[in-house]
Amino acid sequence: MAFPRGISSVLLLPPALAAQEPFPLEPITVTAHRIPVPLEETATSIEVVTEEQIRQKQAISVLDLLRDLPGVDLVQTGGPGKLTSIFLRGTNSNHVLVLIDGVEVNDPSAPAGGFDFAHLTVDNIERIEILKGPQSTLYGSEAIGGVIQIFTKRGVGKPKFYLSGEGGKFATFRLGGGVSGSTETLSYSFSGGYWHTDGFSAAKGDRPGNGEDDGYQNVVVSGRLGWRPLQRFGLDLSVRYHHGETEIDDCGGPFCDDPDHEQLTDQLAVQGTVRFEPLSLWESRLRLGYSLTDRKIRDPQDGKSPFDFGDQRFRYRGEKFKVDWQNHLPLLDGEQNRFALLFGLTEEIEQSEDKERKERANSFGLYGESRLKLFGRSVTTAGARFDHHGRIDDDSVTWRVTQAVLFPETGTKLRATFGTAFRAPSLFQLFGPHFGNPDLDPERSFGFDAGIDQNLGPFLFQTSYFKNRLRDLIDFTPRGYRNVERAVASGVEASVVWTPLEAFRIRASYTFTDTEEKTTGRSLLRRPRHKGRIDLDYRLERFTLHLDLHLVGARDDLFFDNATFQSRRVKLDPYLLVNLALRYRLNGIVELFGRIENLTDRDYQEVFGFGTSPVAGFAGMRLSF
């Protein structure tokens, strides 16, 4: 029996059907080791979302794909365009480093320095890799919970064009188009999209007066160019820009409509990479990255909201500039035995600006990792990193060790990882007005996980146990920000993929997550202890069906009383969502598609007091030529 290629989120086949590939495979990962590595040789827990999965689900936003995955919890304060937070294996939302084509896009102007997924659409995306567990050794700050990397498409082959359009509930319509292709030395991929919806009220709809819809508009432009004039030299350039206009309800709490409160958000990620091989055993890459998040918030004084605080206008601008020089030395590159070194250095400038102040910080990092494969069965990696932050006295040293043991005869892989991570305080936490604390230390963690992957013909079983201990967590106190919190997040992830027929696949997954604030003994907010999912994919000639059931267990949240300005814990009810998507290809050019979200019209909440979508249907057409 061949060793299984792929991981829990990849559409998999038993070996007998692999050659036919009705469901595509994703045999390598880049994010786990910063170079392409076969998934079967990777000990790290990682999920991969492929382009075909995006089309199967008919997702519009990246957040719609991430919320389905084991160990990933995602909540949104209302409908499209509203603030979105993500938790990897129970860690905080600002403990996730987000990359687009290698460019860090976390927002330095956000109070905690996290990334808002609300505006990130799937246009021109080839795949998404979600790396779970402490990852600072290769990625530096903010990777305490893991790394999410979005890869845009590379053009391949003859020129290809597509146009798509769809419409549906909430007066929603979406248009998109793109072109891609390649020559002997040049590859290209460009796309653009526009998305408009009248939406629904972000304020919980069962309260009197909460009937005003909160609309949203999104424009995206994405492009990628690659040029390789010589075998050992190449250039790569990618640009991705999002503009979002969001109507929000945030009038002193989530319980009342505010018809003229809006936020305009611009997000930009640009990367340029030079790849060259000075020697046959030396591959070098120099990457320049820039990211921008610009948020404008407007709320005129007009008496239309019960909490009208006058004419409110704010602007927050966060920027990151980063240089990364990475070197890969494959010193031994045999089929059964391999040894390679990876090392590099980084220099980063982050900047935050609002109407009152402008702050800036520099950081420098050195990293390295060795990777050893022996006898085709054992794969060991060990790495370390040093980081110096120009506005913090305490330097950070992190490390990571992974081990995978392969048994091709039985289709078994045993894996384990151990490592540390850190997150530097955000510029707002360090220097924000009234509450900033320049004496803050970095947040730190130690985590490990262990798991088994087992292939049994048409079945693939996977299970993992994880634990992450966090200390020096930064929390807001009456005296401002302080390193006062400690927490532990642990749990189990399990999944099974069953492919009984060439065109039929069922996947089920379950995640148990236990979190605890050590100072209070209480669980962390908005993290369910139990989460499960079942996916069904069926393909018959020109027809494709995707059905998913998404179960989220009870979890704690906060209720904020506008009258007393006090908060207390509340329990959010569990819920089950059912979604259905269909595709039908009329010919080689025209494809029809449609989907129904929240098929059973379940009334539920992701964040206490904020509305969610009722049953909603959408349909459209795609032209490919």
C-alpha positions in Angstrom: 0.0 0.0 0.0 1.4 3.4 -0.9 1.7 6.0 1.8 -1.2 8.4 1.6 -0.6 11.8 0.1 -2.5 14.7 1.5 -4.1 15.8 4.8 -7.4 16.1 6.4 -8.8 19.0 4.4 -7.5 17.8 1.0 -9.8 15.8 -1.2 -8.2 12.4 -1.1 -8.5 9.1 -3.0 -7.5 5.5 -2.3 -4.4 4.5 -4.2 -6.4 2.4 -6.7 -8.3 5.5 -7.9 -5.5 8.1 -7.6 -4.6 7.9 -11.3 -8.1 9.0 -12.3 -8.1 12.0 -9.9 -11.8 13.0 -10.0 -10.9 14.9 -6.9 -7.5 16.8 -7.1 -4.7 16.1 -4.7 -2.4 18.6 -3.1 0.9 16.6 -2.6 3.2 19.4 -1.3 3.2 22.2 1.2 5.2 25.4 1.3 4.2 27.0 4.5 5.4 24.2 6.9 9.1 24.6 6.0 9.2 27.7 3.7 10.2 25.5 0.8 8.1 22.9 -1.1 8.0 19.6 0.9 5.8 16.5 0.3 2.9 16.4 2.8 3.6 12.8 3.8 7.0 14.0 5.1 5.6 16.9 7.1 5.1 16.3 10.9 3.3 19.6 11.4 -0.5 19.7 11.6 -1.6 21.6 8.4 -4.7 22.0 6.4 -4.8 22.8 2.7 -7.8 24.3 0.9 -7.5 23.8 -2.8 -8.9 25.8 -5.7 -11.3 22.9 -6.5 -12.7 23.0 -2.9 -13.3 26.7 -3.3 -15.4 26.0 -6.4 -17.2 23.1 -4.8 -18.3 25.2 -1.9 -18.9 28.3 -4.1 -17.4 30.4 -1.4 -17.1 34.2 -1.8 -14.9 35.0 1.2 -11.9 33.2 2.6 -13.6 33.3 6.0 -16.3 31.0 4.6 -13.6 28.4 3.9 -11.7 28.7 7.2 -14.7 28.4 9.6 -15.1 24.8 8.4 -11.7 23.4 9.3 -10.7 21.3 12.4 -9.1 23.4 15.1 -10.2 26.7 13.5 -12.9 28.9 15.0 -14.1 32.0 13.3 -16.7 34.6 14.4 -18.1 37.6 12.7 -20.0 40.6 14.2 -22.8 40.5 11.6 -22.9 39.9 7.9 -20.5 40.5 5.0 -17.8 43.1 5.7 -18.2 43.0 9.5 -15.3 42.5 11.9 -14.1 38.9 11.8 -11.9 37.2 14.4 -10.2 33.8 14.0 -8.9 31.4 16.7 -6.5 28.6 15.9 -6.6 25.8 18.5 -8.0 28.1 21.1 -5.4 30.8 21.0 -6.3 34.5 20.6 -7.2 36.1 17.3 -4.0 38.2 17.3 -1.9 35.0 17.7 -2.4 34.1 14.0 0.1 35.4 11.4 -1.6 35.9 8.0 0.4 36.0 4.7 -0.6 36.7 1.1 2.1 35.3 -1.2 4.6 35.5 1.7 3.6 39.1 2.6 2.6 39.7 6.3 -0.8 41.5 6.3 -1.6 41.7 10.0 -2.6 45.3 10.7 -0.2 47.3 12.9 -2.8 50.0 13.5 -5.3 47.5 15.1 -5.3 47.6 18.9 -4.0 44.0 19.1 -2.3 43.9 15.7 -4.5 41.1 14.2 -5.9 40.7 10.7 -9.5 41.2 9.8 -10.7 38.6 7.3 -13.9 40.4 6.5 -12.7 41.8 3.1 -10.6 38.9 1.8 -12.4 37.3 -1.1 -11.4 34.1 -3.0 -10.7 35.9 -6.3 -7.5 34.6 -8.0 -6.7 32.3 -5.0 -5.0 29.0 -5.9 -4.8 27.5 -2.4 -4.7 28.3 1.3 -2.4 26.6 3.8 -3.3 26.7 7.5 -0.3 25.8 9.7 -1.3 25.0 13.3 0.8 25.3 16.5 3.7 27.6 17.5 5.6 28.7 14.4 7.8 31.6 15.4 11.0 29.7 14.5 10.5 30.3 10.8 7.9 33.2 10.9 8.8 35.4 13.9 6.2 37.4 15.9 2.4 36.7 16.0 2.7 33.0 15.0 1.8 31.7 18.5 -1.4 29.9 17.3 -0.2 29.3 13.7 0.1 30.7 10.2 -2.4 31.1 7.5 -0.9 31.7 4.0 -2.9 32.5 0.9 -1.4 31.7 -2.5 -2.6 33.5 -5.6 -2.7 31.8 -8.9 0.3 31.3 -11.2 -0.5 31.2 -14.9 0.2 27.9 -16.7 -0.1 27.0 -20.4 -2.2 28.7 -23.1 -4.1 31.8 -22.3 -7.3 31.1 -20.3 -10.2 33.6 -19.7 -13.2 33.5 -17.4 -16.2 35.6 -16.6 -18.6 34.9 -13.8 -21.7 36.5 -12.3 -24.2 35.6 -9.6 -27.1 37.1 -7.7 -29.4 36.2 -4.9 -30.9 37.1 -1.6 -30.3 40.5 0.1 -30.1 42.1 -3.4 -26.7 40.5 -3.8 -24.8 40.5 -7.0 -21.2 39.6 -7.8 -19.2 40.0 -11.0 -15.7 38.7 -11.7 -13.3 37.9 -14.5 -9.7 37.1 -15.1 -7.0 35.9 -17.5 -4.0 33.6 -16.9 -1.3 31.8 -19.0 2.4 31.3 -19.5 5.1 31.2 -22.1 8.6 29.6 -21.9 9.9 32.4 -19.7 6.8 34.4 -18.5 3.7 33.5 -16.4 0.8 35.8 -15.6 -2.5 35.8 -13.8 -4.8 38.7 -13.3 -8.4 39.0 -12.0 -10.9 41.5 -10.7 -14.2 41.3 -8.9 -17.1 43.4 -7.6 -19.5 42.3 -4.8 -22.5 44.2 -3.6 -25.2 43.2 -1.1 -27.8 45.0 0.9 -27.1 42.6 3.7 -29.1 42.2 6.9 -29.0 44.0 10.3 -25.8 43.4 12.2 -27.9 44.2 15.4 -29.8 41.1 16.6 -33.0 41.2 14.6 -35.4 40.0 17.3 -35.1 43.3 19.3 -37.6 46.0 18.5 -36.5 48.5 15.9 -33.6 46.4 14.6 -34.8 46.2 11.0 -32.3 48.4 9.1 -30.2 46.4 6.7 -26.4 46.9 6.7 -25.1 46.8 3.2 -21.6 46.0 1.9 -19.5 46.6 -1.2 -16.2 45.0 -2.1 -13.8 45.6 -5.0 -10.8 43.3 -5.5 -7.9 43.5 -8.0 -5.2 40.7 -8.0 -2.3 40.0 -10.2 0.8 37.9 -10.4 3.8 37.9 -12.8 6.7 35.5 -13.0 9.7 35.8 -15.2 12.4 33.2 -15.5 14.9 34.1 -18.3 17.5 31.7 -17.1 17.4 28.3 -15.4 19.0 29.6 -12.2 17.4 33.1 -12.1 13.8 34.3 -11.8 11.6 37.2 -10.7 8.2 37.1 -9.2 5.8 40.0 -8.5 2.3 39.9 -7.0 -0.2 42.6 -6.0 -3.5 42.2 -4.3 -5.9 45.1 -3.4 -9.2 45.1 -1.6 -11.6 48.0 -1.0 -14.6 47.4 1.3 -17.4 49.7 2.3 -19.3 48.5 5.3 -22.5 49.8 7.0 -22.2 48.9 10.6 -24.3 48.9 13.8 -22.1 49.9 16.7 -24.0 52.4 18.7 -22.6 51.8 22.2 -23.3 48.1 21.9 -24.6 45.6 19.3 -28.3 46.0 20.2 -29.5 48.9 18.1 -29.4 50.0 14.5 -27.3 52.9 13.3 -28.3 53.7 9.7 -25.4 56.0 8.8 -22.4 54.5 10.6 -19.9 53.2 8.0 -16.4 52.0 7.6 -14.2 52.2 4.5 -11.3 49.7 4.4 -8.4 49.5 1.9 -6.0 46.5 2.1 -3.0 46.2 -0.1 -0.3 43.5 -0.3 2.7 43.7 -2.7 5.6 41.4 -2.9 8.6 41.2 -5.2 10.9 38.2 -5.1 14.3 37.5 -6.8 15.2 33.8 -6.9 18.7 32.7 -7.9 21.0 29.7 -7.6 24.7 30.8 -7.2 25.7 27.1 -7.0 23.9 23.9 -7.8 23.5 23.2 -4.0 22.6 26.8 -3.1 19.2 28.3 -3.7 18.7 31.9 -2.6 15.6 34.1 -2.5 15.4 37.8 -1.7 11.8 39.0 -1.0 10.6 42.5 -0.5 7.1 42.8 1.0 4.8 45.7 1.7 1.3 45.7 3.2 -1.2 48.5 4.0 -4.4 48.6 5.9 -6.3 51.9 5.8 -9.5 52.2 7.8 -11.8 55.2 7.8 -14.8 55.3 10.2 -17.6 57.8 9.9 -20.7 58.4 12.0 -22.4 61.7 11.5 -24.4 63.4 14.3 -28.0 63.2 13.2 -30.1 61.8 16.1 -30.9 58.6 14.2 -29.3 56.4 16.9 -30.2 56.2 20.6 -26.4 56.5 21.2 -25.4 59.5 19.2 -22.0 60.8 20.4 -21.7 63.6 17.9 -20.0 63.7 14.6 -17.4 60.8 14.7 -14.6 60.5 12.1 -11.6 58.4 12.6 -8.8 57.1 10.4 -6.3 54.4 11.2 -3.4 53.5 8.8 -1.1 50.5 9.4 1.9 49.6 7.2 4.6 46.9 7.1 7.8 46.9 5.1 9.8 43.6 5.2 13.0 42.3 3.6 13.6 38.6 3.9 16.7 36.8 2.6 16.3 33.1 2.6 18.8 30.4 1.6 18.3 26.7 1.0 21.1 24.2 0.8 20.1 20.6 -0.2 23.4 19.0 0.7 22.1 15.5 0.2 19.1 14.8 -2.1 18.6 11.1 -2.5 15.3 9.2 -2.7 15.7 7.5 0.7 18.1 9.8 2.4 18.1 13.6 2.3 19.7 16.4 4.3 19.1 20.2 3.8 19.7 23.4 5.6 17.5 26.5 5.5 18.7 29.8 7.0 18.0 33.5 6.5 17.5 36.9 8.0 14.7 39.5 8.1 14.4 43.2 8.7 10.9 44.7 9.3 9.5 48.1 9.8 5.9 48.5 11.1 4.1 51.8 11.3 0.8 52.9 12.8 -0.8 56.3 12.3 -4.0 58.0 13.3 -5.1 61.7 13.5 -3.3 62.2 16.8 0.0 60.2 16.6 2.3 58.2 14.5 4.4 55.3 15.9 7.1 53.1 14.3 9.1 50.1 15.2 11.9 48.1 13.7 12.7 44.4 14.2 15.4 42.1 13.1 15.5 38.3 12.9 17.9 35.4 12.2 16.5 31.9 11.6 17.6 28.5 10.6 16.3 24.9 10.2 17.8 21.6 9.4 15.9 18.7 7.8 17.0 15.1 7.7 15.3 12.1 6.0 16.8 8.7 6.7 16.0 5.3 5.0 12.8 6.7 3.6 11.1 6.4 7.0 12.3 9.0 9.4 12.0 12.8 8.8 13.4 15.1 11.5 13.6 18.9 11.5 15.2 21.2 14.1 15.3 25.0 14.0 16.0 28.1 16.1 15.5 31.8 15.7 16.6 35.1 17.3 14.5 38.3 17.1 15.3 41.8 18.3 12.5 44.4 18.5 13.7 48.0 18.5 11.1 49.2 20.9 11.3 46.3 23.4 14.1 45.6 25.8 13.5 41.8 25.9 14.9 39.9 22.8 13.2 36.6 21.8 14.8 33.2 21.1 12.5 30.5 19.8 13.0 26.9 18.7 11.1 24.0 17.1 11.7 20.3 16.6 9.5 17.9 14.5 9.5 14.2 13.9 7.6 12.1 11.4 8.0 8.3 11.1 6.6 6.6 8.0 5.5 3.1 7.5 4.6 2.7 3.8 3.7 -0.9 4.1 0.8 -0.2 6.3 0.0 3.4 5.2 0.9 4.8 8.6 2.5 8.0 9.7 3.4 8.9 13.3 4.2 12.6 13.9 5.0 14.9 16.8 6.2 18.6 17.1 7.5 20.7 20.0 8.2 24.4 19.8 8.0 27.9 21.3 6.6 31.1 19.9 6.2 34.8 20.8 4.2 37.8 19.9 5.6 41.3 20.3 3.2 43.9 21.8 1.3 46.0 19.2 2.2 49.6 18.7 -1.1 50.6 20.3 -0.4 48.5 23.3 3.0 50.0 23.7 2.2 53.7 22.9 -1.6 54.1 22.7 -3.0 57.2 24.3 -3.8 56.9 28.1 -3.4 53.1 28.2 -0.2 52.3 26.4 2.7 50.7 28.3 6.2 50.9 26.7 7.5 48.4 29.4 5.4 45.5 28.0 7.1 42.2 27.4 6.4 39.8 24.5 3.7 37.2 24.9 5.2 33.7 24.9 4.1 30.1 24.5 5.3 26.5 24.5 3.3 24.0 22.5 3.4 20.4 21.3 1.2 18.1 19.4 1.3 14.4 18.4 -0.8 12.5 15.9 -1.3 9.4 13.7 -2.4 9.3 10.0 -3.7 5.9 8.8 -4.7 4.9 5.3 -6.9 1.9 5.0 -7.9 1.6 1.3 -10.9 3.9 0.8 -10.5 5.3 4.3 -8.0 7.9 5.7 -8.1 8.4 9.5 -6.2 11.2 11.2 -6.1 12.3 14.8 -4.0 14.8 16.8 -3.6 15.9 20.4 -2.3 19.4 21.0 -1.5 21.6 24.0 -0.3 25.2 24.1 0.8 27.0 27.2 0.7 30.8 27.0 2.2 33.2 29.5 2.8 37.0 29.8 -0.4 37.6 27.9 -1.3 41.2 27.5 -4.6 42.3 29.0 -6.3 45.6 29.5 -6.5 46.7 33.2 -7.7 49.9 34.9 -4.0 50.9 34.8 -3.7 50.2 31.1 -2.1 47.3 29.3 -0.2 44.8 31.4 1.4 41.3 31.1 -0.9 39.7 33.6 -2.6 36.7 32.0 -1.7 33.0 31.6 -3.7 30.5 29.7 -3.7 26.9 28.4 -5.4 25.6 25.3 -5.5 21.8 24.6 -7.6 19.4 22.7 -8.1 16.7 20.1 -8.7 16.8 16.4 -10.0 13.8 14.5 -11.1 13.2 11.0 -12.0 10.5 8.5 -12.2 10.6 4.8 -14.2 7.9 3.0 -14.0 7.5 -0.8 -16.0 4.4 -1.7 -16.5 5.3 -5.3 -14.5 7.2 -7.9 -16.8 10.3 -7.8 -18.1 10.1 -4.2 -16.4 11.3 -1.1 -17.5 11.8 2.6 -15.4 13.6 5.2 -16.2 13.9 8.9 -14.2 15.8 11.5 -14.5 16.6 15.2 -12.5 19.0 17.4 -12.5 19.1 21.1 -10.9 22.3 22.5 -10.4 23.0 26.2 -9.2 26.5 27.2 -8.6 28.0 30.6 -7.6 31.4 31.9 -5.2 30.5 34.7 -6.0 33.6 36.8 -9.8 33.0 36.8 -10.1 29.3 35.9 -12.7 30.2 33.3 -12.7 29.2 29.6 -11.7 31.7 26.9 -14.5 33.5 25.2 -16.1 32.4 21.9 -14.2 29.1 21.7 -16.6 26.1 21.6 -15.4 22.9 23.4 -17.1 20.8 20.7 -17.2 21.3 17.0 -18.0 18.9 14.2 -18.5 18.8 10.4 -19.6 16.4 7.7 -19.0 17.1 4.0 -20.4 15.1 1.1 -19.1 15.6 -2.5 -20.6 13.8 -5.5 -19.7 14.1 -9.1 -21.7 12.6 -12.0 -20.5 13.5 -15.5 -21.4 17.2 -15.8 -23.1 17.5 -12.4 -21.4 18.2 -9.0 -23.1 18.3 -5.6 -21.6 19.6 -2.3 -23.4 19.2 1.0 -22.0 20.2 4.4 -23.3 20.1 8.0 -21.5 22.3 10.5 -22.1 21.8 14.2 -20.8 24.3 16.7 -21.2 23.7 20.4 -22.0 26.0 23.3 -19.5 28.7 24.2 -19.1 31.7 26.5 -19.4 35.3 25.4 -19.9 38.7 27.1 -23.1 40.8 27.5 -22.4 44.5 27.8 -25.1 46.5 29.5 -25.4 50.0 27.9 -27.2 51.3 31.0 -24.7 50.3 33.6 -21.6 50.0 31.4 -21.0 46.6 33.1 -20.4 43.3 31.4 -21.2 39.7 32.4 -20.7 36.3 30.9 -23.5 34.6 28.9 -23.7 31.2 27.2 -24.3 31.1 23.5 -26.5 28.1 22.3 -25.1 25.4 20.0 -26.2 25.4 16.4 -26.2 23.2 13.3 -25.9 24.8 9.8 -26.7 23.0 6.6 -25.4 24.3 3.3 -25.9 23.0 -0.3 -24.1 23.8 -3.5 -24.7 22.5 -7.0 -22.8 22.9 -10.3 -23.7 21.8 -13.8 -21.5 22.2 -16.9 -23.5 22.7 -20.0 -20.5 22.4 -22.3 -16.8 23.3 -22.4 -17.5 27.0 -21.9 -20.7 27.5 -19.8 -21.2 26.3 -16.2 -24.3 27.0 -14.1 -24.1 27.0 -10.3 -26.3 27.7 -7.3 -26.2 27.3 -3.5 -28.4 27.6 -0.4 -26.9 28.7 2.8 -28.4 27.9 6.2 -30.8 25.5 4.5 -32.8 24.8 7.6 -33.2 28.6 8.4 -31.5 28.2 11.8 -31.5 31.2 14.1 -28.1 31.4 15.8 -25.4 33.8 17.0 -21.6 33.8 16.5 -21.2 36.8 18.7 -23.7 37.7 21.4 -26.2 40.4 20.2 -25.1 40.3 16.5 -27.3 39.0 13.7 -26.6 36.2 11.3 -28.1 35.2 8.0 -31.4 33.4 7.6 -31.8 30.9 4.8 -30.5 32.5 1.6 -30.2 31.3 -2.0 -27.8 32.4 -4.8 -27.3 31.4 -8.4 -25.0 32.3 -11.2 -23.1 31.4 -14.4 -19.4 31.1 -15.3 -17.9 31.3 -18.8 -14.4 29.7 -19.3 -12.6 29.9 -22.6 
